[in-house]
Structures are given as C-alpha cells and as structure tokens.
Amino acid sequence: MAMAMARQRGPAGGVAVPFMMAALLLAAALPARVVVAQDLAGDRAALLALRGALDRGNILPWDATAPTPCVWRGVGCAQTPTGTRVTELRLPGKRLAGTIPPGTLGNLTALQKLSLRHNTITGAIPADIGNCGELRAMNLTDNQFTGPVPDGFFSLAVLRRADLALNRLTGGVSQDFNRLKQLDTLFLQSNDLAGALPAGLYLPNLKRFNVSFNAGLTGPVPASLSRMPATAFLGTALCDGPLAACTNSTPPAPPPGGDDNGRRGLSRWAIVGIIVAAAFLLLLLMGLVACLRRRQAPAGRPAGGAAANVHEGAAPLTVTVARTDRDAVKQSHAPPIAPVMIREGGNKKLVFLGSAPERPYDLETLLRASAEVIGKGALGTTYRATLDGGDPVLAVKRLREMHLSEDEFRDKAAALGALHHDNLPRLRAFFYSREEKLLVYDFVGAGSLSALLHDGGAEGRAELDFTARARIALAAARGVAFIHRGGSRLSHGSIKSSNIVVTATRDGAYVSDYGVAELAGAAALPRRGAGYHAPEVTDARAVPQSADVYSFGVVVLELLSGRAPAHALPDGADGVDLPRWVRSVVQEEWTSEVFDAAIANEPRVEGEMMRLLQLGMECTEQRPDRRPTMAQVEARIQRIVEDACRKADFSSTDGSRSVSA
C-alpha cells in the first residue's frame, strides 16, 4: 500500500511524469471555448480587439481608460453566475468594415444579444461564434459576410432569432439547423445559397422564415415549411408547399406535323386567316365607337374640337417625371392634365372654393400648364402644375373612375375646401364632368415621407435624425387632429407615409389626400397601403376616427423603424405587418432592434424614442376603444419633441463648454 502511494506521488522525474503529460494532452484536446476568458476583463480585451479590427475610422467612442466596458455605447452588461459580464453588443449602422478575427466575438461567452446590422463587415462569420453559448438573438443583416454558415453556429442551443439576410453567404441550408430547437425566426434571404432545402428540416418553434432571392435554391419546399407564406420563397427555383407544384419532367414535344394523338395542327394559312379576321373585327368595333362618339358631340363641332382649340398651334409639352413615391412613371410628350371631358362642351368650368385666386386662371390655363407626375395611387394621379410665367405652382389630382353625382361631389368638395390648417394643403378648386374629376390644391412640399424613408436607402434615412422624425410626426398629428375636431364623423380616411409631404427643411409636414377616398366614392379598400388599414375597416368611404389613429400609429412605427408596412411599396419589397412585427421584437426583450440603424444609438434621446414607440403601439391596438384620440396623440408627441429639443440644446451647450475648456 505504501509502495503504491509512493509510486503515485513519485519524485520529480519519477513515474508521475506520464500522468502530467496525459493531463496536458487532455486539456489541449478540449474545445476552444473552454479556454477563453470567463470574466469582465476578458470581455473588455475582446471588445477592444474587435474595435481594432473593424473600427478603422475611430467611430466608436469607447474610452479605453474607463474602469469598465459596461459604460461604452452599444455595450450592455448584466450579472451572471460568473459575475458581471458583457451580455449585449449593439453596433448597427456604424460603418464598421473589415473581417472579424478569432478570439473577439468568440471570447464574449456570456453574450446574449448581438446586432451588427447595416455595416460592411466582410469575410466569414467567425468560426468560434459557437463559444457564445448564451446567445439568444443575432442580427448580422446587410453586411458582406461570405462563405457558408459555420459549424459553430449550430451549437448555439438557446438561439431564438437569427437574421443573416442581405449578405453573400454561400453553400446550402444545412439540416444542422435542426439542432437549434429554440429557433423561432430565421432570415436567410438575399444571399447566394444554393441546392435543395433538406426534406428532414424541422424546427418546432419556427414562426418566421425567409430564404427569398437565393436564386440557386431548387427542389421542393419541405413539408415542415409549407405553412410559410409564398413570399418567403420568392426569387428561388423552389416548388411545392405554398408555391406551384413541382414537375418531375418536362412534357415531350409533339411530333412534327401533329400532336401525340396523330391530329394535325393548324396550317400556316389557317393561322393567317384567323389573324386577319381578328384584325377586321377590331377595326369594325373601333369604327362603331367612333360613330357613337360623333353622335354624342354637340352639333356643328367635331368630337374633341374644344380640346383641339385649347392646344391649337401649341407645340407638344414635355412632361418631366418627378418621383416622390416609389412609382416609376414613364416620360410622356403630351399635356398630362388635358382631360377628355372637353368633349362634353365648353360650359364646364373650374369651381373655386372661397375667394378667387390672386392671379386668376381658368380651366384652359390649367390645361396649358407644364406639369410633372409626382404620385400615382389607387384613387388617381397627382401632378405638379406650373402656370405660364412660372407662378403659381399647384398640385392637381386627377381622380380615377367614380360614381358620385355632381351634387354629391360638389357638397363633399366644399366641406373639404372649408378646412384651413397649417398642416393641410389648401383645396382651392375642383372640376366635375361625367368623365373627369379634378382637385386643385396649393403645392406645399418637397417630397413624400415614403420617398425619404424608402427611396434613398440607408443614406437617405441617415439624414433624418430622431428629432426631425418626431417633428414630422407632430406636424402630421396636428393636421389629422384638426380634421377630427371638425366633428365625430370627419376623418382623413387614408393616412400613410406617401400621403405625408415633408417640407424642404425636413422639420415639418403636410397631410395630403384628406377625404379623397370618400370623395371618390370608392367602397373597396385598395390593396396598395393595406398595411396601414385598421382591422375593423371594410369600407373606404366610412373610416372612423379610431381607424385614422391606427393608420397614424403605423406611420409612427414606420418612422422609428425605417421599415415599410405590408403592401406599402409597389414591388412589395421589405413590407411587413409593422404592428405585429414590433410587438414580437418587444416581447423578445430586444426593443432596440425596432429602431432604424440611423437613429438606434443617438445619445440622450433614448427615453424619447421609447416614449414615441410606446405611443405607436398604443395607436395600433387591435381594439379601437383602447386607442388614444388624435388630440391626445398630438399632445404627447408635443411633449416628446420639446424634451428631445431641450436635450439637444443642453448637449450642444455642454459640448461647446467642454471644447472651450
């Protein structure tokens, strides 16, 4: 017994040496994540190394002399079983560039939430990301990551939300995703993924999934993903599930001279005869229509004569196209406002609401005006018209087909013309005929809020800081609240970002198209802009004030997130159910991810941002009785703007003092 114990202990250079060597070999064989730093000092070193690799322009204002990294912007800490650790890293839209070296992110072993979205980080997703075993939410969207999803990613057992969209990831969608049992959101769209989706892919908690615009993905959608919407697979070669059924093979071509049943196809002359007959019938129909129109024209005047007189001897006007929404309008070389209604005779005139304009103009003058298209929607087309001499400038809305009588149209237009407010474009005149209806407004703004948020990309949104966005929301709220004060039955009816015109200084706004849906008599809700509609609204002519509040709340969420609601853009790009999406992110306790990267880390106004977000969520409550009134909304945004401006003034004063000191 004594001899055995002596042999175990052994003197230096004795039999204990093999035991020590075995221990060292075992330690070397352990996974790398076991030997990384496990304290706040290690987190600090990892963050500084990460900044050194990515922050080449010294953008991150991290004070290396601070006693703790927990005070650095974008870094969050919490108590863990091993002490205070870095648990959040949020650096969206910070112009970070370069590759992430090993031993940086992988050393933040207590990290729970990671957001590096909207940067230009290159290279592979770090292989040691698997060391972050507590990671619950990861957002790497809109970077330039390349290569396949690393194996370490699939060891993140508690990961719930992963957004890897808008990168350059390659390879396939691995069945190893099945190891992420807690995953409820997986966004992989707009990458370079290829191959088939694994038939055995199964994530029991998955609620949101998207692999759209990965052109190399082929084959059937797995049964476990068939419940996802078809938009989750756009821009791929996938089939089955919510998409068209897969075809295993192409049908054989028919034999020459006939089909596979031996029946001969049509001869060449038979096809020519059919075409000639169809053309003859078309010409006959056109002739009949022309005859009917001549009979309807006044005696002694050819059809369209007045229109010819209006433009007689004038050169064709060139229409300059202006895009204040995402509608692309093709250039034209004909007067765009000149309506067909002149055929009815010359007795129709513009009807002015209130006093006549300082510089008189009539319908003929308006039709001769140079014009540019500034918006197209379900209810009509809007033009910017400049009268001869360059002044005044008007906004003319040409309504689509409608069914109101002239008396109904006149009464409703007069009611709208009586609304005078600094945040509502003034309705100056209207025109009504059987075939044409025009509304003439003061031209008030430089562009729509929708264009500022979605047409200019991240750089365009970066020009709108939080205070500017809050001011725009306040101006719009004032205009809508004024409409509501006119009576319980008065509402705007079509609040959306494309109907909010922002001033050139980008600190104010006008709410356009108020009452137009009711004026147009359009009962059906247009699909375009469906993401703004309150759930209880079924008739565009009868939108209650509480539904206006809901639509305004969606605009507030759009302002804060920079994301477009569902069906708000012509191509449907990036449209989401904003109220539902915001609530899902807030419930995941990652509220900061709601905010547009351009404003996410603005100093001093975090509280005001949260207050405006809370207001937007209250406005978009499903039950109308739980929504605030527009008067209450206006008052609350007023206080938010005042507080944000006060903090901005204090920051400016404080900054100037520190510089002078």
Buried (B, 14 or more C-beta within 10 A) or exposed (E): EEEEEEEEEEEEEEEBEEEEEEEEEEEEEEEBBEEBBBEBEBBBBBBBBBBEBBBEEEEBEBEEEEEBBBEBEBBBBEEBEEEBBBBBBBBBBBEBBBBBBBBBBBBBBBBBBBBBBBBEBBBBBBBBBBBBBBBBBBBBBBBBBBBBBBEBBBBBEEBBBBBBBBBEBBBBBBBBBBBBEBBBBBBBBBBBBBBBBBEEBBBEEBEBBBBBBBEBBBBBBBEBBEEBEEBBBBBBBBBBBBBEEEEEEEEEEEEEEEEEEEEEEEEEEEEEEEEEEEEEEEEEEEEEEEEEEEEEBBEEBEBEBBBEEBBEEEEEBEBEEBBBBBBEBEEBEEBBBBBEBBBBEBEBEBBBBEEEBEEEBEBBBBBBBBBBBBBBBBBBBBBBBBBEEEEBEBBBBBBEEBEBEEEEBBEBBBBBBEBEBEBBBBBBBBBBBEEBBBBBBBBBBEBBBBBBBBBBEEEBBBEBBBBBBBBBBBBBBBBBBBBBEEEEEBBBBBBBBBBBBBBEEBBBBBBBBBBBBBBBBBEEBBEBBBBBBBEEBEEBBBBBBBBBBBBBBBBBBBBBBBBBBBBBBEEEEBBBBBBEBBBBBBEBEBBBBBBBBBBBBBEBBBEBBBBBBEBBBBBBBEEBEEBBBBBBBBEBBBEBBEBBBEBBEEEEEEEEEEEEE
